[in-house]
């Protein structure tokens, strides 16, 4: 299926855009996860005091 898409210009463009979007989503997800982790650490520190 991927090979068929690459034959046409439109298909290859869509494929590249699709990959770009997924990579961006991964970056966003990672940022959210690290943010949550940092908030969790801050909460733990407050609770210990």
PDB file with one MODEL, atoms N, CA, C and O in Angstrom:
MODEL        1
ATOM      1  N   UNK A   1       0.838  -1.203   0.000  1.00  0.00           N
ATOM      2  CA  UNK A   1       0.000   0.000   0.000  1.00  0.00           C
ATOM      3  C   UNK A   1       0.875   1.256   0.000  1.00  0.00           C
ATOM      4  O   UNK A   1       0.582   2.213  -0.717  1.00  0.00           O
ATOM      5  N   UNK A   2       1.922   1.258   0.781  1.00  0.00           N
ATOM      6  CA  UNK A   2       2.802   2.426   0.852  1.00  0.00           C
ATOM      7  C   UNK A   2       3.457   2.677  -0.500  1.00  0.00           C
ATOM      8  O   UNK A   2       3.564   3.822  -0.938  1.00  0.00           O
ATOM      9  N   UNK A   3       3.900   1.602  -1.166  1.00  0.00           N
ATOM     10  CA  UNK A   3       4.553   1.741  -2.466  1.00  0.00           C
ATOM     11  C   UNK A   3       3.621   2.387  -3.476  1.00  0.00           C
ATOM     12  O   UNK A   3       4.055   3.226  -4.265  1.00  0.00           O
ATOM     13  N   UNK A   4       2.360   2.013  -3.466  1.00  0.00           N
ATOM     14  CA  UNK A   4       1.376   2.586  -4.384  1.00  0.00           C
ATOM     15  C   UNK A   4       1.251   4.088  -4.149  1.00  0.00           C
ATOM     16  O   UNK A   4       1.158   4.864  -5.101  1.00  0.00           O
ATOM     17  N   UNK A   5       1.249   4.489  -2.906  1.00  0.00           N
ATOM     18  CA  UNK A   5       1.118   5.909  -2.586  1.00  0.00           C
ATOM     19  C   UNK A   5       2.330   6.694  -3.051  1.00  0.00           C
ATOM     20  O   UNK A   5       2.202   7.835  -3.495  1.00  0.00           O
ATOM     21  N   UNK A   6       3.503   6.091  -2.953  1.00  0.00           N
ATOM     22  CA  UNK A   6       4.731   6.794  -3.312  1.00  0.00           C
ATOM     23  C   UNK A   6       4.838   7.037  -4.811  1.00  0.00           C
ATOM     24  O   UNK A   6       5.546   7.950  -5.237  1.00  0.00           O
ATOM     25  N   UNK A   7       4.140   6.226  -5.626  1.00  0.00           N
ATOM     26  CA  UNK A   7       4.217   6.392  -7.082  1.00  0.00           C
ATOM     27  C   UNK A   7       3.664   7.759  -7.476  1.00  0.00           C
ATOM     28  O   UNK A   7       4.250   8.442  -8.315  1.00  0.00           O
ATOM     29  N   UNK A   8       2.556   8.161  -6.886  1.00  0.00           N
ATOM     30  CA  UNK A   8       1.962   9.460  -7.216  1.00  0.00           C
ATOM     31  C   UNK A   8       2.525  10.533  -6.300  1.00  0.00           C
ATOM     32  O   UNK A   8       2.868  10.267  -5.148  1.00  0.00           O
ATOM     33  N   UNK A   9       2.615  11.750  -6.827  1.00  0.00           N
ATOM     34  CA  UNK A   9       3.141  12.870  -6.038  1.00  0.00           C
ATOM     35  C   UNK A   9       2.265  13.136  -4.820  1.00  0.00           C
ATOM     36  O   UNK A   9       2.762  13.321  -3.709  1.00  0.00           O
ATOM     37  N   UNK A  10       0.958  13.153  -5.047  1.00  0.00           N
ATOM     38  CA  UNK A  10       0.023  13.445  -3.955  1.00  0.00           C
ATOM     39  C   UNK A  10       0.192  12.444  -2.821  1.00  0.00           C
ATOM     40  O   UNK A  10       0.224  12.811  -1.646  1.00  0.00           O
ATOM     41  N   UNK A  11       0.300  11.173  -3.197  1.00  0.00           N
ATOM     42  CA  UNK A  11       0.430  10.115  -2.193  1.00  0.00           C
ATOM     43  C   UNK A  11       1.669  10.299  -1.342  1.00  0.00           C
ATOM     44  O   UNK A  11       1.616  10.174  -0.118  1.00  0.00           O
ATOM     45  N   UNK A  12       2.797  10.599  -1.997  1.00  0.00           N
ATOM     46  CA  UNK A  12       4.047  10.747  -1.243  1.00  0.00           C
ATOM     47  C   UNK A  12       3.973  11.958  -0.326  1.00  0.00           C
ATOM     48  O   UNK A  12       4.470  11.923   0.799  1.00  0.00           O
ATOM     49  N   UNK A  13       3.356  13.022  -0.804  1.00  0.00           N
ATOM     50  CA  UNK A  13       3.213  14.220   0.037  1.00  0.00           C
ATOM     51  C   UNK A  13       2.383  13.890   1.271  1.00  0.00           C
ATOM     52  O   UNK A  13       2.748  14.257   2.388  1.00  0.00           O
ATOM     53  N   UNK A  14       1.279  13.206   1.068  1.00  0.00           N
ATOM     54  CA  UNK A  14       0.415  12.845   2.190  1.00  0.00           C
ATOM     55  C   UNK A  14       1.151  11.953   3.176  1.00  0.00           C
ATOM     56  O   UNK A  14       1.004  12.085   4.391  1.00  0.00           O
ATOM     57  N   UNK A  15       1.949  11.038   2.624  1.00  0.00           N
ATOM     58  CA  UNK A  15       2.700  10.118   3.473  1.00  0.00           C
ATOM     59  C   UNK A  15       3.662  10.887   4.365  1.00  0.00           C
ATOM     60  O   UNK A  15       3.735  10.645   5.570  1.00  0.00           O
ATOM     61  N   UNK A  16       4.399  11.816   3.764  1.00  0.00           N
ATOM     62  CA  UNK A  16       5.382  12.610   4.508  1.00  0.00           C
ATOM     63  C   UNK A  16       4.675  13.468   5.555  1.00  0.00           C
ATOM     64  O   UNK A  16       5.113  13.545   6.703  1.00  0.00           O
ATOM     65  N   UNK A  17       3.580  14.110   5.151  1.00  0.00           N
ATOM     66  CA  UNK A  17       2.839  14.961   6.084  1.00  0.00           C
ATOM     67  C   UNK A  17       2.318  14.116   7.243  1.00  0.00           C
ATOM     68  O   UNK A  17       2.374  14.534   8.399  1.00  0.00           O
ATOM     69  N   UNK A  18       1.811  12.928   6.926  1.00  0.00           N
ATOM     70  CA  UNK A  18       1.303  12.025   7.960  1.00  0.00           C
ATOM     71  C   UNK A  18       2.381  11.664   8.960  1.00  0.00           C
ATOM     72  O   UNK A  18       2.141  11.662  10.168  1.00  0.00           O
ATOM     73  N   UNK A  19       3.585  11.354   8.453  1.00  0.00           N
ATOM     74  CA  UNK A  19       4.692  10.999   9.344  1.00  0.00           C
ATOM     75  C   UNK A  19       5.090  12.193  10.197  1.00  0.00           C
ATOM     76  O   UNK A  19       5.392  12.048  11.381  1.00  0.00           O
ATOM     77  N   UNK A  20       5.087  13.376   9.588  1.00  0.00           N
ATOM     78  CA  UNK A  20       5.455  14.595  10.315  1.00  0.00           C
ATOM     79  C   UNK A  20       4.480  14.837  11.462  1.00  0.00           C
ATOM     80  O   UNK A  20       4.886  15.171  12.575  1.00  0.00           O
ATOM     81  N   UNK A  21       3.196  14.666  11.181  1.00  0.00           N
ATOM     82  CA  UNK A  21       2.169  14.896  12.205  1.00  0.00           C
ATOM     83  C   UNK A  21       2.347  13.910  13.357  1.00  0.00           C
ATOM     84  O   UNK A  21       2.257  14.296  14.523  1.00  0.00           O
ATOM     85  N   UNK A  22       2.598  12.638  13.038  1.00  0.00           N
ATOM     86  CA  UNK A  22       2.749  11.651  14.114  1.00  0.00           C
ATOM     87  C   UNK A  22       3.977  11.960  14.957  1.00  0.00           C
ATOM     88  O   UNK A  22       3.949  11.805  16.178  1.00  0.00           O
ATOM     89  N   UNK A  23       5.060  12.400  14.310  1.00  0.00           N
ATOM     90  CA  UNK A  23       6.270  12.720  15.083  1.00  0.00           C
ATOM     91  C   UNK A  23       6.006  13.920  15.986  1.00  0.00           C
ATOM     92  O   UNK A  23       6.485  13.966  17.119  1.00  0.00           O
ATOM     93  N   UNK A  24       5.236  14.898  15.480  1.00  0.00           N
ATOM     94  CA  UNK A  24       4.893  16.063  16.294  1.00  0.00           C
ATOM     95  C   UNK A  24       4.035  15.651  17.480  1.00  0.00           C
ATOM     96  O   UNK A  24       4.229  16.140  18.593  1.00  0.00           O
ATOM     97  N   UNK A  25       3.085  14.750  17.239  1.00  0.00           N
ATOM     98  CA  UNK A  25       2.219  14.279  18.317  1.00  0.00           C
ATOM     99  C   UNK A  25       3.033  13.586  19.396  1.00  0.00           C
ATOM    100  O   UNK A  25       2.753  13.737  20.585  1.00  0.00           O
ATOM    101  N   UNK A  26       4.047  12.822  18.980  1.00  0.00           N
ATOM    102  CA  UNK A  26       4.902  12.140  19.952  1.00  0.00           C
ATOM    103  C   UNK A  26       5.626  13.164  20.810  1.00  0.00           C
ATOM    104  O   UNK A  26       5.720  13.008  22.028  1.00  0.00           O
ATOM    105  N   UNK A  27       6.141  14.219  20.169  1.00  0.00           N
ATOM    106  CA  UNK A  27       6.855  15.267  20.911  1.00  0.00           C
ATOM    107  C   UNK A  27       5.917  15.927  21.912  1.00  0.00           C
ATOM    108  O   UNK A  27       6.289  16.159  23.063  1.00  0.00           O
ATOM    109  N   UNK A  28       4.701  16.227  21.469  1.00  0.00           N
ATOM    110  CA  UNK A  28       3.722  16.864  22.347  1.00  0.00           C
ATOM    111  C   UNK A  28       3.410  15.960  23.533  1.00  0.00           C
ATOM    112  O   UNK A  28       3.347  16.417  24.674  1.00  0.00           O
ATOM    113  N   UNK A  29       3.216  14.680  23.256  1.00  0.00           N
ATOM    114  CA  UNK A  29       2.898  13.722  24.315  1.00  0.00           C
ATOM    115  C   UNK A  29       4.034  13.655  25.323  1.00  0.00           C
ATOM    116  O   UNK A  29       3.803  13.633  26.532  1.00  0.00           O
ATOM    117  N   UNK A  30       5.269  13.622  24.816  1.00  0.00           N
ATOM    118  CA  UNK A  30       6.425  13.567  25.717  1.00  0.00           C
ATOM    119  C   UNK A  30       6.485  14.806  26.597  1.00  0.00           C
ATOM    120  O   UNK A  30       6.775  14.712  27.789  1.00  0.00           O
ATOM    121  N   UNK A  31       6.209  15.974  26.007  1.00  0.00           N
ATOM    122  CA  UNK A  31       6.227  17.222  26.785  1.00  0.00           C
ATOM    123  C   UNK A  31       5.191  17.155  27.898  1.00  0.00           C
ATOM    124  O   UNK A  31       5.460  17.546  29.033  1.00  0.00           O
ATOM    125  N   UNK A  32       3.995  16.652  27.560  1.00  0.00           N
ATOM    126  CA  UNK A  32       2.929  16.551  28.559  1.00  0.00           C
ATOM    127  C   UNK A  32       3.327  15.606  29.676  1.00  0.00           C
ATOM    128  O   UNK A  32       3.101  15.887  30.853  1.00  0.00           O
ATOM    129  N   UNK A  33       3.928  14.472  29.296  1.00  0.00           N
ATOM    130  CA  UNK A  33       4.329  13.474  30.298  1.00  0.00           C
ATOM    131  C   UNK A  33       5.371  14.068  31.246  1.00  0.00           C
ATOM    132  O   UNK A  33       5.264  13.911  32.462  1.00  0.00           O
ATOM    133  N   UNK A  34       6.375  14.748  30.694  1.00  0.00           N
ATOM    134  CA  UNK A  34       7.425  15.322  31.548  1.00  0.00           C
ATOM    135  C   UNK A  34       6.833  16.399  32.444  1.00  0.00           C
ATOM    136  O   UNK A  34       7.230  16.539  33.601  1.00  0.00           O
ATOM    137  N   UNK A  35       5.885  17.158  31.911  1.00  0.00           N
ATOM    138  CA  UNK A  35       5.231  18.200  32.704  1.00  0.00           C
ATOM    139  C   UNK A  35       4.518  17.565  33.899  1.00  0.00           C
ATOM    140  O   UNK A  35       4.639  18.034  35.030  1.00  0.00           O
ATOM    141  N   UNK A  36       3.772  16.488  33.628  1.00  0.00           N
ATOM    142  CA  UNK A  36       3.057  15.795  34.699  1.00  0.00           C
ATOM    143  C   UNK A  36       4.027  15.244  35.730  1.00  0.00           C
ATOM    144  O   UNK A  36       3.782  15.326  36.933  1.00  0.00           O
ATOM    145  N   UNK A  37       5.129  14.684  35.252  1.00  0.00           N
ATOM    146  CA  UNK A  37       6.131  14.121  36.166  1.00  0.00           C
ATOM    147  C   UNK A  37       6.687  15.202  37.071  1.00  0.00           C
ATOM    148  O   UNK A  37       6.835  14.996  38.276  1.00  0.00           O
ATOM    149  N   UNK A  38       6.998  16.365  36.488  1.00  0.00           N
ATOM    150  CA  UNK A  38       7.553  17.464  37.278  1.00  0.00           C
ATOM    151  C   UNK A  38       6.553  17.939  38.320  1.00  0.00           C
ATOM    152  O   UNK A  38       6.923  18.201  39.464  1.00  0.00           O
ATOM    153  N   UNK A  39       5.290  18.051  37.931  1.00  0.00           N
ATOM    154  CA  UNK A  39       4.258  18.468  38.874  1.00  0.00           C
ATOM    155  C   UNK A  39       4.125  17.457  40.002  1.00  0.00           C
ATOM    156  O   UNK A  39       3.940  17.828  41.161  1.00  0.00           O
ATOM    157  N   UNK A  40       4.219  16.182  39.658  1.00  0.00           N
ATOM    158  CA  UNK A  40       4.100  15.112  40.648  1.00  0.00           C
ATOM    159  C   UNK A  40       5.247  15.192  41.649  1.00  0.00           C
ATOM    160  O   UNK A  40       5.042  15.021  42.851  1.00  0.00           O
ATOM    161  N   UNK A  41       6.449  15.452  41.153  1.00  0.00           N
ATOM    162  CA  UNK A  41       7.618  15.576  42.027  1.00  0.00           C
ATOM    163  C   UNK A  41       7.438  16.754  42.978  1.00  0.00           C
ATOM    164  O   UNK A  41       7.736  16.647  44.167  1.00  0.00           O
ATOM    165  N   UNK A  42       6.950  17.878  42.454  1.00  0.00           N
ATOM    166  CA  UNK A  42       6.730  19.070  43.283  1.00  0.00           C
ATOM    167  C   UNK A  42       5.727  18.762  44.390  1.00  0.00           C
ATOM    168  O   UNK A  42       5.909  19.175  45.535  1.00  0.00           O
ATOM    169  N   UNK A  43       4.660  18.029  44.039  1.00  0.00           N
ATOM    170  CA  UNK A  43       3.646  17.672  45.028  1.00  0.00           C
ATOM    171  C   UNK A  43       4.250  16.817  46.132  1.00  0.00           C
ATOM    172  O   UNK A  43       3.974  17.025  47.313  1.00  0.00           O
ATOM    173  N   UNK A  44       5.076  15.854  45.739  1.00  0.00           N
ATOM    174  CA  UNK A  44       5.715  14.969  46.723  1.00  0.00           C
ATOM    175  C   UNK A  44       6.601  15.755  47.671  1.00  0.00           C
ATOM    176  O   UNK A  44       6.617  15.489  48.873  1.00  0.00           O
ATOM    177  N   UNK A  45       7.333  16.713  47.144  1.00  0.00           N
ATOM    178  CA  UNK A  45       8.229  17.528  47.974  1.00  0.00           C
ATOM    179  C   UNK A  45       7.407  18.331  48.977  1.00  0.00           C
ATOM    180  O   UNK A  45       7.778  18.424  50.147  1.00  0.00           O
ATOM    181  N   UNK A  46       6.296  18.911  48.528  1.00  0.00           N
ATOM    182  CA  UNK A  46       5.436  19.697  49.422  1.00  0.00           C
ATOM    183  C   UNK A  46       4.875  18.821  50.536  1.00  0.00           C
ATOM    184  O   UNK A  46       4.806  19.240  51.691  1.00  0.00           O
ATOM    185  N   UNK A  47       4.473  17.598  50.179  1.00  0.00           N
ATOM    186  CA  UNK A  47       3.880  16.688  51.166  1.00  0.00           C
ATOM    187  C   UNK A  47       4.889  16.252  52.219  1.00  0.00           C
ATOM    188  O   UNK A  47       4.521  16.029  53.372  1.00  0.00           O
ATOM    189  N   UNK A  48       6.142  16.129  51.841  1.00  0.00           N
ATOM    190  CA  UNK A  48       7.171  15.663  52.779  1.00  0.00           C
ATOM    191  C   UNK A  48       7.516  16.724  53.817  1.00  0.00           C
ATOM    192  O   UNK A  48       7.914  16.386  54.932  1.00  0.00           O
ATOM    193  N   UNK A  49       7.371  17.995  53.472  1.00  0.00           N
ATOM    194  CA  UNK A  49       7.722  19.078  54.403  1.00  0.00           C
ATOM    195  C   UNK A  49       6.741  19.231  55.510  1.00  0.00           C
ATOM    196  O   UNK A  49       6.906  20.099  56.367  1.00  0.00           O
TER     197      UNK A  49
ENDMDL
END
